[in-house]
Amino acid sequence: MSGSASSYRVSVEPLKGAENYPTWAIQMEDVLNDLSLDTHIDEKATAPSDAAERNKWTVADRRALTQ
């Protein structure tokens, strides 16, 4: 798979709560990893202090949330 969101579409069953959380979480982690957005789901993830880098990070963070 390519790292570009526009080059493919992945179908992940929507989260329904505890009943499908384990499967959903693994699938979403795989999707975000493939899009190079996996660093945005780390509990310790923080935006960089440099303004330009922070702007890039914020855009990528929104892409991760959109997924």
All heavy atoms as TSV, in Angstrom:
chain	resi	resn	atom	element	x	y	z
A	1	MET	N	N	0.826	-1.190	0.000
A	1	MET	CA	C	0.000	0.000	0.000
A	1	MET	C	C	0.864	1.246	0.000
A	1	MET	O	O	1.922	1.268	0.575
A	1	MET	CB	C	-0.892	0.014	1.241
A	1	MET	CG	C	-2.014	-0.947	1.198
A	1	MET	SD	S	-3.115	-0.559	2.579
A	1	MET	CE	C	-4.210	-1.897	2.412
A	2	SER	N	N	0.340	2.238	-0.561
A	2	SER	CA	C	1.042	3.509	-0.628
A	2	SER	C	C	0.729	4.359	0.589
A	2	SER	O	O	-0.282	4.184	1.239
A	2	SER	CB	C	0.592	4.235	-1.894
A	2	SER	OG	O	1.018	5.558	-1.869
A	3	GLY	N	N	1.593	5.322	0.890
A	3	GLY	CA	C	1.373	6.215	2.009
A	3	GLY	C	C	0.453	7.370	1.682
A	3	GLY	O	O	0.222	8.224	2.504
A	4	SER	N	N	-0.096	7.388	0.487
A	4	SER	CA	C	-0.972	8.480	0.083
A	4	SER	C	C	-2.431	8.093	0.291
A	4	SER	O	O	-2.881	7.068	-0.188
A	4	SER	CB	C	-0.742	8.808	-1.389
A	4	SER	OG	O	-1.710	9.725	-1.833
A	5	ALA	N	N	-3.154	8.918	1.015
A	5	ALA	CA	C	-4.555	8.637	1.307
A	5	ALA	C	C	-5.403	8.588	0.048
A	5	ALA	O	O	-6.419	7.917	0.016
A	5	ALA	CB	C	-5.105	9.678	2.275
A	6	SER	N	N	-4.996	9.272	-1.011
A	6	SER	CA	C	-5.800	9.307	-2.215
A	6	SER	C	C	-5.567	8.102	-3.118
A	6	SER	O	O	-6.298	7.910	-4.070
A	6	SER	CB	C	-5.516	10.597	-2.988
A	6	SER	OG	O	-4.172	10.621	-3.389
A	7	SER	N	N	-4.590	7.265	-2.835
A	7	SER	CA	C	-4.263	6.167	-3.735
A	7	SER	C	C	-5.025	4.882	-3.424
A	7	SER	O	O	-5.044	3.974	-4.231
A	7	SER	CB	C	-2.762	5.895	-3.712
A	7	SER	OG	O	-2.380	5.439	-2.433
A	8	TYR	N	N	-5.678	4.800	-2.302
A	8	TYR	CA	C	-6.441	3.609	-1.976
A	8	TYR	C	C	-7.477	3.936	-0.915
A	8	TYR	O	O	-7.436	4.962	-0.273
A	8	TYR	CB	C	-5.529	2.481	-1.490
A	8	TYR	CG	C	-4.914	2.742	-0.133
A	8	TYR	CD1	C	-5.504	2.240	1.010
A	8	TYR	CD2	C	-3.758	3.496	0.005
A	8	TYR	CE1	C	-4.954	2.486	2.258
A	8	TYR	CE2	C	-3.201	3.746	1.245
A	8	TYR	CZ	C	-3.805	3.234	2.364
A	8	TYR	OH	O	-3.266	3.477	3.594
A	9	ARG	N	N	-8.409	3.002	-0.730
A	9	ARG	CA	C	-9.447	3.183	0.277
A	9	ARG	C	C	-9.536	1.899	1.086
A	9	ARG	O	O	-9.619	0.819	0.525
A	9	ARG	CB	C	-10.777	3.451	-0.419
A	9	ARG	CG	C	-11.857	3.908	0.480
A	9	ARG	CD	C	-11.464	5.206	1.045
A	9	ARG	NE	N	-12.559	6.119	1.148
A	9	ARG	CZ	C	-12.494	7.161	1.928
A	9	ARG	NH1	N	-11.416	7.406	2.627
A	9	ARG	NH2	N	-13.495	7.984	2.011
A	10	VAL	N	N	-9.530	2.022	2.383
A	10	VAL	CA	C	-9.632	0.873	3.273
A	10	VAL	C	C	-10.968	0.954	3.983
A	10	VAL	O	O	-11.357	2.017	4.459
A	10	VAL	CB	C	-8.488	0.874	4.314
A	10	VAL	CG1	C	-8.658	-0.250	5.306
A	10	VAL	CG2	C	-7.149	0.778	3.620
A	11	SER	N	N	-11.652	-0.167	4.048
A	11	SER	CA	C	-12.930	-0.200	4.737
A	11	SER	C	C	-12.748	-0.863	6.103
A	11	SER	O	O	-12.346	-2.017	6.187
A	11	SER	CB	C	-13.945	-0.992	3.909
A	11	SER	OG	O	-15.177	-1.060	4.592
A	12	VAL	N	N	-13.011	-0.098	7.149
A	12	VAL	CA	C	-12.934	-0.602	8.513
A	12	VAL	C	C	-14.332	-0.490	9.094
A	12	VAL	O	O	-14.954	0.572	9.028
A	12	VAL	CB	C	-11.927	0.215	9.363
A	12	VAL	CG1	C	-11.955	-0.223	10.813
A	12	VAL	CG2	C	-10.527	0.097	8.782
A	13	GLU	N	N	-14.815	-1.590	9.656
A	13	GLU	CA	C	-16.141	-1.559	10.276
A	13	GLU	C	C	-16.157	-0.507	11.381
A	13	GLU	O	O	-15.235	-0.433	12.185
A	13	GLU	CB	C	-16.470	-2.926	10.856
A	13	GLU	CG	C	-17.874	-3.015	11.427
A	13	GLU	CD	C	-18.221	-4.396	11.955
A	13	GLU	OE1	O	-17.449	-5.338	11.729
A	13	GLU	OE2	O	-19.273	-4.509	12.600
A	14	PRO	N	N	-17.191	0.319	11.435
A	14	PRO	CA	C	-17.258	1.357	12.470
A	14	PRO	C	C	-17.208	0.760	13.881
A	14	PRO	O	O	-17.667	-0.363	14.106
A	14	PRO	CB	C	-18.613	2.029	12.231
A	14	PRO	CG	C	-18.942	1.733	10.805
A	14	PRO	CD	C	-18.339	0.381	10.529
A	15	LEU	N	N	-16.671	1.522	14.787
A	15	LEU	CA	C	-16.604	1.115	16.180
A	15	LEU	C	C	-18.013	1.024	16.747
A	15	LEU	O	O	-18.807	1.944	16.613
A	15	LEU	CB	C	-15.778	2.124	16.983
A	15	LEU	CG	C	-15.632	1.851	18.472
A	15	LEU	CD1	C	-14.918	0.521	18.711
A	15	LEU	CD2	C	-14.875	2.985	19.140
A	16	LYS	N	N	-18.305	-0.126	17.379
A	16	LYS	CA	C	-19.622	-0.352	17.966
A	16	LYS	C	C	-19.537	-0.481	19.484
A	16	LYS	O	O	-20.470	-0.940	20.113
A	16	LYS	CB	C	-20.244	-1.616	17.389
A	16	LYS	CG	C	-20.519	-1.534	15.907
A	16	LYS	CD	C	-21.081	-2.830	15.403
A	16	LYS	CE	C	-21.320	-2.753	13.907
A	16	LYS	NZ	N	-21.776	-4.033	13.378
A	17	GLY	N	N	-18.414	-0.091	20.032
A	17	GLY	CA	C	-18.240	-0.220	21.480
A	17	GLY	C	C	-17.351	-1.408	21.796
A	17	GLY	O	O	-16.509	-1.822	21.000
A	18	ALA	N	N	-17.567	-1.974	22.963
A	18	ALA	CA	C	-16.718	-3.067	23.442
A	18	ALA	C	C	-16.783	-4.303	22.550
A	18	ALA	O	O	-15.815	-5.059	22.473
A	18	ALA	CB	C	-17.104	-3.441	24.874
A	19	GLU	N	N	-17.906	-4.497	21.858
A	19	GLU	CA	C	-18.066	-5.732	21.080
A	19	GLU	C	C	-17.062	-5.871	19.937
A	19	GLU	O	O	-16.666	-6.974	19.597
A	19	GLU	CB	C	-19.491	-5.873	20.554
A	19	GLU	CG	C	-19.822	-4.994	19.359
A	19	GLU	CD	C	-21.244	-5.168	18.865
A	19	GLU	OE1	O	-22.155	-4.817	19.626
A	19	GLU	OE2	O	-21.417	-5.651	17.739
A	20	ASN	N	N	-16.631	-4.772	19.321
A	20	ASN	CA	C	-15.665	-4.897	18.223
A	20	ASN	C	C	-14.417	-4.030	18.421
A	20	ASN	O	O	-13.641	-3.842	17.490
A	20	ASN	CB	C	-16.334	-4.610	16.872
A	20	ASN	CG	C	-16.625	-3.140	16.626
A	20	ASN	OD1	O	-16.812	-2.354	17.555
A	20	ASN	ND2	N	-16.667	-2.763	15.362
A	21	TYR	N	N	-14.243	-3.496	19.619
A	21	TYR	CA	C	-13.089	-2.613	19.852
A	21	TYR	C	C	-11.746	-3.261	19.532
A	21	TYR	O	O	-10.923	-2.641	18.846
A	21	TYR	CB	C	-13.070	-2.062	21.284
A	21	TYR	CG	C	-11.847	-1.203	21.509
A	21	TYR	CD1	C	-11.800	0.095	21.024
A	21	TYR	CD2	C	-10.704	-1.723	22.122
A	21	TYR	CE1	C	-10.671	0.880	21.175
A	21	TYR	CE2	C	-9.565	-0.949	22.275
A	21	TYR	CZ	C	-9.554	0.349	21.805
A	21	TYR	OH	O	-8.425	1.100	21.938
A	22	PRO	N	N	-11.453	-4.491	20.012
A	22	PRO	CA	C	-10.119	-5.062	19.735
A	22	PRO	C	C	-9.796	-5.142	18.241
A	22	PRO	O	O	-8.711	-4.749	17.817
A	22	PRO	CB	C	-10.181	-6.448	20.369
A	22	PRO	CG	C	-11.210	-6.312	21.463
A	22	PRO	CD	C	-12.243	-5.365	20.886
A	23	THR	N	N	-10.741	-5.607	17.444
A	23	THR	CA	C	-10.518	-5.722	16.003
A	23	THR	C	C	-10.410	-4.339	15.369
A	23	THR	O	O	-9.523	-4.083	14.552
A	23	THR	CB	C	-11.663	-6.513	15.340
A	23	THR	OG1	O	-11.732	-7.802	15.949
A	23	THR	CG2	C	-11.450	-6.661	13.853
A	24	TRP	N	N	-11.314	-3.433	15.750
A	24	TRP	CA	C	-11.306	-2.066	15.219
A	24	TRP	C	C	-9.987	-1.372	15.518
A	24	TRP	O	O	-9.400	-0.735	14.646
A	24	TRP	CB	C	-12.484	-1.289	15.823
A	24	TRP	CG	C	-12.518	0.147	15.436
A	24	TRP	CD1	C	-13.102	0.685	14.324
A	24	TRP	CD2	C	-11.936	1.242	16.153
A	24	TRP	NE1	N	-12.923	2.054	14.310
A	24	TRP	CE2	C	-12.209	2.422	15.423
A	24	TRP	CE3	C	-11.210	1.340	17.339
A	24	TRP	CZ2	C	-11.778	3.673	15.840
A	24	TRP	CZ3	C	-10.788	2.591	17.759
A	24	TRP	CH2	C	-11.068	3.746	17.012
A	25	ALA	N	N	-9.503	-1.502	16.748
A	25	ALA	CA	C	-8.269	-0.826	17.157
A	25	ALA	C	C	-7.075	-1.309	16.338
A	25	ALA	O	O	-6.251	-0.502	15.893
A	25	ALA	CB	C	-8.018	-1.036	18.646
A	26	ILE	N	N	-6.992	-2.594	16.111
A	26	ILE	CA	C	-5.883	-3.152	15.316
A	26	ILE	C	C	-5.973	-2.645	13.879
A	26	ILE	O	O	-4.967	-2.233	13.294
A	26	ILE	CB	C	-5.892	-4.690	15.359
A	26	ILE	CG1	C	-5.494	-5.163	16.752
A	26	ILE	CG2	C	-4.963	-5.278	14.295
A	26	ILE	CD1	C	-5.720	-6.644	16.991
A	27	GLN	N	N	-7.164	-2.657	13.315
A	27	GLN	CA	C	-7.334	-2.199	11.934
A	27	GLN	C	C	-7.004	-0.715	11.806
A	27	GLN	O	O	-6.345	-0.297	10.849
A	27	GLN	CB	C	-8.750	-2.474	11.449
A	27	GLN	CG	C	-9.033	-3.953	11.264
A	27	GLN	CD	C	-10.470	-4.233	10.910
A	27	GLN	OE1	O	-11.374	-3.426	11.136
A	27	GLN	NE2	N	-10.705	-5.413	10.349
A	28	MET	N	N	-7.455	0.092	12.744
A	28	MET	CA	C	-7.175	1.528	12.682
A	28	MET	C	C	-5.680	1.805	12.869
A	28	MET	O	O	-5.119	2.666	12.199
A	28	MET	CB	C	-7.991	2.283	13.728
A	28	MET	CG	C	-9.457	2.380	13.387
A	28	MET	SD	S	-9.808	3.040	11.738
A	28	MET	CE	C	-9.032	4.640	11.810
A	29	GLU	N	N	-5.042	1.065	13.760
A	29	GLU	CA	C	-3.592	1.231	13.945
A	29	GLU	C	C	-2.858	0.890	12.653
A	29	GLU	O	O	-1.926	1.597	12.260
A	29	GLU	CB	C	-3.105	0.356	15.087
A	29	GLU	CG	C	-1.679	0.620	15.469
A	29	GLU	CD	C	-1.250	-0.115	16.719
A	29	GLU	OE1	O	-2.102	-0.435	17.562
A	29	GLU	OE2	O	-0.042	-0.373	16.841
A	30	ASP	N	N	-3.296	-0.168	11.976
A	30	ASP	CA	C	-2.684	-0.543	10.693
A	30	ASP	C	C	-2.869	0.552	9.648
A	30	ASP	O	O	-1.938	0.892	8.916
A	30	ASP	CB	C	-3.276	-1.855	10.169
A	30	ASP	CG	C	-2.844	-3.068	10.968
A	30	ASP	OD1	O	-1.881	-2.964	11.759
A	30	ASP	OD2	O	-3.490	-4.127	10.814
A	31	VAL	N	N	-4.074	1.112	9.560
A	31	VAL	CA	C	-4.352	2.180	8.594
A	31	VAL	C	C	-3.465	3.393	8.882
A	31	VAL	O	O	-2.812	3.936	7.993
A	31	VAL	CB	C	-5.846	2.578	8.617
A	31	VAL	CG1	C	-6.090	3.878	7.863
A	31	VAL	CG2	C	-6.705	1.459	8.054
A	32	LEU	N	N	-3.435	3.821	10.148
A	32	LEU	CA	C	-2.647	4.999	10.503
A	32	LEU	C	C	-1.150	4.752	10.316
A	32	LEU	O	O	-0.420	5.651	9.894
A	32	LEU	CB	C	-2.959	5.435	11.932
A	32	LEU	CG	C	-4.390	5.951	12.115
A	32	LEU	CD1	C	-4.680	6.196	13.589
A	32	LEU	CD2	C	-4.650	7.193	11.296
A	33	ASN	N	N	-0.699	3.547	10.598
A	33	ASN	CA	C	0.704	3.198	10.375
A	33	ASN	C	C	1.041	3.288	8.889
A	33	ASN	O	O	2.059	3.865	8.503
A	33	ASN	CB	C	1.003	1.800	10.910
A	33	ASN	CG	C	2.451	1.429	10.765
A	33	ASN	OD1	O	3.339	2.197	11.107
A	33	ASN	ND2	N	2.689	0.253	10.236
A	34	ASP	N	N	0.166	2.757	8.045
A	34	ASP	CA	C	0.414	2.778	6.605
A	34	ASP	C	C	0.431	4.201	6.056
A	34	ASP	O	O	1.136	4.494	5.098
A	34	ASP	CB	C	-0.645	1.950	5.881
A	34	ASP	CG	C	-0.265	1.676	4.447
A	34	ASP	OD1	O	0.857	1.187	4.216
A	34	ASP	OD2	O	-1.075	1.980	3.564
A	35	LEU	N	N	-0.324	5.092	6.674
A	35	LEU	CA	C	-0.365	6.495	6.244
A	35	LEU	C	C	0.699	7.338	6.944
A	35	LEU	O	O	0.711	8.565	6.804
A	35	LEU	CB	C	-1.755	7.085	6.528
A	35	LEU	CG	C	-2.905	6.472	5.741
A	35	LEU	CD1	C	-4.237	6.985	6.264
A	35	LEU	CD2	C	-2.756	6.753	4.259
A	36	SER	N	N	1.584	6.695	7.698
A	36	SER	CA	C	2.635	7.375	8.464
A	36	SER	C	C	2.051	8.370	9.462
A	36	SER	O	O	2.620	9.427	9.713
A	36	SER	CB	C	3.633	8.073	7.539
A	36	SER	OG	O	4.252	7.133	6.692
A	37	LEU	N	N	0.910	8.019	10.029
A	37	LEU	CA	C	0.250	8.862	11.017
A	37	LEU	C	C	0.210	8.183	12.391
A	37	LEU	O	O	-0.436	8.681	13.303
A	37	LEU	CB	C	-1.181	9.190	10.563
A	37	LEU	CG	C	-1.303	9.992	9.281
A	37	LEU	CD1	C	-2.760	10.050	8.823
A	37	LEU	CD2	C	-0.733	11.385	9.465
A	38	ASP	N	N	0.894	7.058	12.517
A	38	ASP	CA	C	0.842	6.287	13.754
A	38	ASP	C	C	1.411	7.036	14.957
A	38	ASP	O	O	1.011	6.784	16.090
A	38	ASP	CB	C	1.530	4.934	13.593
A	38	ASP	CG	C	2.934	5.047	13.043
A	38	ASP	OD1	O	3.122	5.774	12.048
A	38	ASP	OD2	O	3.833	4.412	13.597
A	39	THR	N	N	2.295	7.985	14.738
A	39	THR	CA	C	2.852	8.739	15.863
A	39	THR	C	C	1.797	9.624	16.522
A	39	THR	O	O	1.973	10.039	17.662
A	39	THR	CB	C	4.034	9.620	15.409
A	39	THR	OG1	O	3.596	10.492	14.367
A	39	THR	CG2	C	5.186	8.768	14.930
A	40	HIS	N	N	0.692	9.858	15.842
A	40	HIS	CA	C	-0.362	10.708	16.389
A	40	HIS	C	C	-1.306	9.962	17.328
A	40	HIS	O	O	-2.154	10.585	17.967
A	40	HIS	CB	C	-1.147	11.379	15.261
A	40	HIS	CG	C	-0.295	12.338	14.498
A	40	HIS	ND1	N	-0.187	13.659	14.836
A	40	HIS	CD2	C	0.536	12.148	13.442
A	40	HIS	CE1	C	0.663	14.247	14.012
A	40	HIS	NE2	N	1.107	13.353	13.163
A	41	ILE	N	N	-1.163	8.651	17.424
A	41	ILE	CA	C	-1.998	7.891	18.353
A	41	ILE	C	C	-1.226	7.477	19.596
A	41	ILE	O	O	-1.777	6.856	20.490
A	41	ILE	CB	C	-2.656	6.659	17.680
A	41	ILE	CG1	C	-1.613	5.711	17.104
A	41	ILE	CG2	C	-3.645	7.115	16.622
A	41	ILE	CD1	C	-2.188	4.414	16.579
A	42	ASP	N	N	0.025	7.863	19.672
A	42	ASP	CA	C	0.833	7.604	20.854
A	42	ASP	C	C	0.377	8.543	21.972
A	42	ASP	O	O	0.223	9.746	21.755
A	42	ASP	CB	C	2.313	7.851	20.530
A	42	ASP	CG	C	3.251	7.546	21.674
A	42	ASP	OD1	O	2.793	7.417	22.825
A	42	ASP	OD2	O	4.451	7.435	21.416
A	43	GLU	N	N	0.129	8.010	23.143
A	43	GLU	CA	C	-0.336	8.823	24.275
A	43	GLU	C	C	0.614	9.963	24.613
A	43	GLU	O	O	0.203	10.985	25.153
A	43	GLU	CB	C	-0.514	7.949	25.517
A	43	GLU	CG	C	-1.649	6.973	25.419
A	43	GLU	CD	C	-1.755	6.086	26.648
A	43	GLU	OE1	O	-1.064	6.341	27.658
A	43	GLU	OE2	O	-2.532	5.129	26.595
A	44	LYS	N	N	1.879	9.806	24.290
A	44	LYS	CA	C	2.886	10.816	24.617
A	44	LYS	C	C	3.136	11.795	23.465
A	44	LYS	O	O	4.000	12.643	23.564
A	44	LYS	CB	C	4.196	10.124	25.003
A	44	LYS	CG	C	4.050	9.248	26.219
A	44	LYS	CD	C	5.306	8.447	26.483
A	44	LYS	CE	C	5.042	7.451	27.598
A	44	LYS	NZ	N	6.049	6.433	27.677
A	45	ALA	N	N	2.369	11.680	22.393
A	45	ALA	CA	C	2.563	12.546	21.224
A	45	ALA	C	C	2.253	13.998	21.574
A	45	ALA	O	O	1.227	14.295	22.177
A	45	ALA	CB	C	1.678	12.087	20.077
A	46	THR	N	N	3.157	14.863	21.196
A	46	THR	CA	C	2.954	16.296	21.398
A	46	THR	C	C	3.400	17.034	20.143
A	46	THR	O	O	4.281	16.578	19.423
A	46	THR	CB	C	3.753	16.837	22.603
A	46	THR	OG1	O	5.135	16.566	22.410
A	46	THR	CG2	C	3.290	16.209	23.906
A	47	ALA	N	N	2.810	18.174	19.929
A	47	ALA	CA	C	3.178	18.994	18.779
A	47	ALA	C	C	4.571	19.575	18.996
A	47	ALA	O	O	4.933	19.928	20.118
A	47	ALA	CB	C	2.169	20.115	18.596
A	48	PRO	N	N	5.362	19.680	17.925
A	48	PRO	CA	C	6.691	20.299	18.028
A	48	PRO	C	C	6.592	21.766	18.453
A	48	PRO	O	O	5.560	22.408	18.245
A	48	PRO	CB	C	7.255	20.196	16.611
A	48	PRO	CG	C	6.414	19.203	15.909
A	48	PRO	CD	C	5.076	19.217	16.572
A	49	SER	N	N	7.651	22.286	19.027
A	49	SER	CA	C	7.641	23.682	19.470
A	49	SER	C	C	7.876	24.659	18.312
A	49	SER	O	O	7.406	25.786	18.358
A	49	SER	CB	C	8.680	23.904	20.571
A	49	SER	OG	O	9.962	23.532	20.120
A	50	ASP	N	N	8.605	24.233	17.279
A	50	ASP	CA	C	8.843	25.076	16.107
A	50	ASP	C	C	7.520	25.308	15.371
A	50	ASP	O	O	6.788	24.361	15.079
A	50	ASP	CB	C	9.859	24.386	15.177
A	50	ASP	CG	C	10.082	25.161	13.910
A	50	ASP	OD1	O	10.666	26.254	13.978
A	50	ASP	OD2	O	9.638	24.673	12.848
A	51	ALA	N	N	7.205	26.576	15.076
A	51	ALA	CA	C	5.912	26.933	14.486
A	51	ALA	C	C	5.650	26.227	13.159
A	51	ALA	O	O	4.557	25.703	12.930
A	51	ALA	CB	C	5.808	28.438	14.312
A	52	ALA	N	N	6.618	26.195	12.273
A	52	ALA	CA	C	6.424	25.560	10.966
A	52	ALA	C	C	6.195	24.058	11.122
A	52	ALA	O	O	5.306	23.483	10.482
A	52	ALA	CB	C	7.622	25.825	10.061
A	53	GLU	N	N	6.982	23.435	11.958
A	53	GLU	CA	C	6.828	21.996	12.202
A	53	GLU	C	C	5.512	21.707	12.925
A	53	GLU	O	O	4.866	20.703	12.669
A	53	GLU	CB	C	8.013	21.444	12.995
A	53	GLU	CG	C	9.299	21.412	12.206
A	53	GLU	CD	C	9.198	20.543	10.961
A	53	GLU	OE1	O	8.710	19.396	11.049
A	53	GLU	OE2	O	9.602	21.018	9.880
A	54	ARG	N	N	5.116	22.598	13.821
A	54	ARG	CA	C	3.855	22.428	14.541
A	54	ARG	C	C	2.683	22.489	13.571
A	54	ARG	O	O	1.730	21.725	13.689
A	54	ARG	CB	C	3.697	23.473	15.631
A	54	ARG	CG	C	2.456	23.264	16.486
A	54	ARG	CD	C	2.332	24.204	17.674
A	54	ARG	NE	N	2.536	25.597	17.340
A	54	ARG	CZ	C	3.580	26.332	17.735
A	54	ARG	NH1	N	4.537	25.799	18.482
A	54	ARG	NH2	N	3.683	27.598	17.389
A	55	ASN	N	N	2.747	23.391	12.584
A	55	ASN	CA	C	1.681	23.476	11.582
A	55	ASN	C	C	1.566	22.181	10.790
A	55	ASN	O	O	0.470	21.683	10.555
A	55	ASN	CB	C	1.903	24.661	10.645
A	55	ASN	CG	C	1.645	25.989	11.321
A	55	ASN	OD1	O	0.960	26.057	12.334
A	55	ASN	ND2	N	2.206	27.048	10.760
A	56	LYS	N	N	2.706	21.629	10.353
A	56	LYS	CA	C	2.706	20.349	9.637
A	56	LYS	C	C	2.142	19.244	10.519
A	56	LYS	O	O	1.363	18.406	10.072
A	56	LYS	CB	C	4.125	19.970	9.201
A	56	LYS	CG	C	4.689	20.825	8.108
A	56	LYS	CD	C	6.094	20.359	7.788
A	56	LYS	CE	C	6.847	21.341	6.945
A	56	LYS	NZ	N	8.238	20.910	6.741
A	57	TRP	N	N	2.560	19.233	11.784
A	57	TRP	CA	C	2.113	18.211	12.731
A	57	TRP	C	C	0.599	18.310	12.944
A	57	TRP	O	O	-0.098	17.305	12.978
A	57	TRP	CB	C	2.847	18.372	14.067
A	57	TRP	CG	C	2.598	17.257	15.022
A	57	TRP	CD1	C	3.327	16.124	15.163
A	57	TRP	CD2	C	1.541	17.182	15.995
A	57	TRP	NE1	N	2.791	15.345	16.159
A	57	TRP	CE2	C	1.698	15.966	16.680
A	57	TRP	CE3	C	0.489	18.017	16.339
A	57	TRP	CZ2	C	0.833	15.573	17.693
A	57	TRP	CZ3	C	-0.381	17.619	17.342
A	57	TRP	CH2	C	-0.205	16.411	18.009
A	58	THR	N	N	0.089	19.542	13.037
A	58	THR	CA	C	-1.336	19.753	13.258
A	58	THR	C	C	-2.152	19.248	12.071
A	58	THR	O	O	-3.193	18.610	12.249
A	58	THR	CB	C	-1.629	21.246	13.520
A	58	THR	OG1	O	-0.901	21.644	14.684
A	58	THR	CG2	C	-3.108	21.503	13.734
A	59	VAL	N	N	-1.676	19.497	10.865
A	59	VAL	CA	C	-2.358	18.997	9.668
A	59	VAL	C	C	-2.374	17.477	9.674
A	59	VAL	O	O	-3.417	16.846	9.435
A	59	VAL	CB	C	-1.690	19.550	8.387
A	59	VAL	CG1	C	-2.207	18.822	7.151
A	59	VAL	CG2	C	-1.909	21.036	8.263
A	60	ALA	N	N	-1.244	16.856	9.980
A	60	ALA	CA	C	-1.171	15.395	10.035
A	60	ALA	C	C	-2.041	14.854	11.164
A	60	ALA	O	O	-2.671	13.799	11.029
A	60	ALA	CB	C	0.286	14.952	10.223
A	61	ASP	N	N	-2.112	15.554	12.276
A	61	ASP	CA	C	-2.939	15.125	13.400
A	61	ASP	C	C	-4.417	15.134	13.004
A	61	ASP	O	O	-5.161	14.205	13.321
A	61	ASP	CB	C	-2.689	16.033	14.611
A	61	ASP	CG	C	-3.188	15.430	15.892
A	61	ASP	OD1	O	-2.806	14.282	16.210
A	61	ASP	OD2	O	-3.977	16.091	16.593
A	62	ARG	N	N	-4.828	16.155	12.273
A	62	ARG	CA	C	-6.208	16.210	11.785
A	62	ARG	C	C	-6.484	15.083	10.796
A	62	ARG	O	O	-7.579	14.509	10.784
A	62	ARG	CB	C	-6.497	17.579	11.127
A	62	ARG	CG	C	-6.406	18.768	12.032
A	62	ARG	CD	C	-7.356	18.757	13.197
A	62	ARG	NE	N	-8.730	18.571	12.775
A	62	ARG	CZ	C	-9.726	18.292	13.594
A	62	ARG	NH1	N	-9.524	18.195	14.890
A	62	ARG	NH2	N	-10.955	18.124	13.144
A	63	ARG	N	N	-5.497	14.759	9.950
A	63	ARG	CA	C	-5.663	13.629	9.019
A	63	ARG	C	C	-5.862	12.338	9.798
A	63	ARG	O	O	-6.695	11.506	9.424
A	63	ARG	CB	C	-4.452	13.497	8.097
A	63	ARG	CG	C	-4.407	14.535	7.008
A	63	ARG	CD	C	-3.233	14.351	6.041
A	63	ARG	NE	N	-3.206	13.017	5.478
A	63	ARG	CZ	C	-2.103	12.272	5.353
A	63	ARG	NH1	N	-0.940	12.741	5.741
A	63	ARG	NH2	N	-2.157	11.083	4.835
A	64	ALA	N	N	-5.104	12.154	10.872
A	64	ALA	CA	C	-5.237	10.948	11.703
A	64	ALA	C	C	-6.629	10.888	12.324
A	64	ALA	O	O	-7.281	9.831	12.329
A	64	ALA	CB	C	-4.166	10.920	12.775
A	65	LEU	N	N	-7.124	12.010	12.820
A	65	LEU	CA	C	-8.450	12.049	13.425
A	65	LEU	C	C	-9.542	11.776	12.380
A	65	LEU	O	O	-10.552	11.129	12.671
A	65	LEU	CB	C	-8.706	13.403	14.081
A	65	LEU	CG	C	-7.941	13.643	15.377
A	65	LEU	CD1	C	-8.069	15.097	15.805
A	65	LEU	CD2	C	-8.434	12.723	16.474
A	66	THR	N	N	-9.335	12.256	11.171
A	66	THR	CA	C	-10.308	12.043	10.102
A	66	THR	C	C	-10.438	10.568	9.756
A	66	THR	O	O	-11.544	10.094	9.463
A	66	THR	CB	C	-9.906	12.838	8.845
A	66	THR	OG1	O	-9.863	14.216	9.185
A	66	THR	CG2	C	-10.881	12.621	7.701
A	67	GLN	N	N	-9.342	9.855	9.807
A	67	GLN	CA	C	-9.377	8.430	9.504
A	67	GLN	C	C	-10.248	7.696	10.492
A	67	GLN	O	O	-10.925	6.766	10.209
A	67	GLN	CB	C	-7.977	7.819	9.484
A	67	GLN	CG	C	-7.121	8.319	8.365
A	67	GLN	CD	C	-7.696	8.046	6.989
A	67	GLN	OE1	O	-8.202	6.975	6.692
A	67	GLN	NE2	N	-7.654	9.032	6.140
